[in-house]
Amino acid sequence: MKGATSNLAAQFGPLQRKTFNAALAHFFVTQCPQMGGDLTRKVLVIKVQELVEEFYPPHTHLRMGQVMWQAVDETETSSYGKSIERTRLKSF
């Protein structure tokens, strides 16, 4: 059984290095070497992936005529001079 597992890893291992997350991790390693260790990069990659999924969902979930819209989160509090960059957004 161990031979079958290692055979699958050898066969499909390269595919796991061709994902968006792997490409983003490689980007951080090569372009931002001063960034912390592997754990820091892994957390950042996961967070970026979550943001991509939130802001760019698959179009298959939209019906004809529907549009994705980014709006201010209903739980966000307003304050004088608060910019949109400091405001939490939500996809609708």
N, C-alpha and C positions, 0 to 999 in steps of 0.2 A: 504494500500500500504506500509506503514511503516513496518508492520509486515513481509511482504514478503521480504523487503530489509534486515531486521535484520536476517531473516531466512537464506537468501543466504549468508550473512556474517558469520553466525555461521557455515554454511555447508562448505563454500569454504575458509574461513579465514585461517585454518591451512595449506592449500595448498600454500598460498602466503608466508608462513614462511619456505617453503621447496625449495626455489629457490636458484640459485647461488648467487644472490645479498644478500639475507637474510643470507646465510651461511657466506659470506664474511663479512657482517656487524657484525655478531656474533663473527667471528674470531677477528675482530678489537676490539670489546668490551672486550673479554676475554683475548686476548694475548697482546694487546696494550692499556691498560687502561689509560696510561698517554696521549694518543692522545686526542685532543680536544673533543668537544661535538658531539651531534647527527648530526649537520649540516656538520661538518668536515668529519665525517665518511661517510655521504651520498654522498658528493662530491667525496671522494676517491673511494667509491664503484662504482659510475657511471663511473668514469674515468677508473678504472680497467676493467669494463665490456666493455667499448669502445675499450680498447686495446686488450682484448681477442677476440672480434668480428673482429678486424682488422687483428690480427696475426693468428687467428685460425678460418677462415670462414668455413661455412658448405661445406663439400666435394661434395654436390649435385650440386654446381655451377661450378665444374670443369668437363671438358670433359676428355675422355680417353687420357692418355698421358700428360695431363697438370699438372704442379707443381706450387705451390705457391712459390714466390721468394721475399725476402726482399732486397730492394736496397736503396741506398742513394736517398733521395728526390731531385728532379731536382731543387728546389728552395733553397736548402742548399748551403751555401757558404763554401768554403774550406779555411783552414788556416794551417800554419806550426804547427805540433805537435798536431793537433786536433784528438782526439781518436774517435773510432766508438761509444763509449758510450755517447759522447757529440754530436753526429750527428743524425739528424732527418732521420728516415727511412720511406719507403712507401712499401706497399704490391703490387705485380704485379702478 
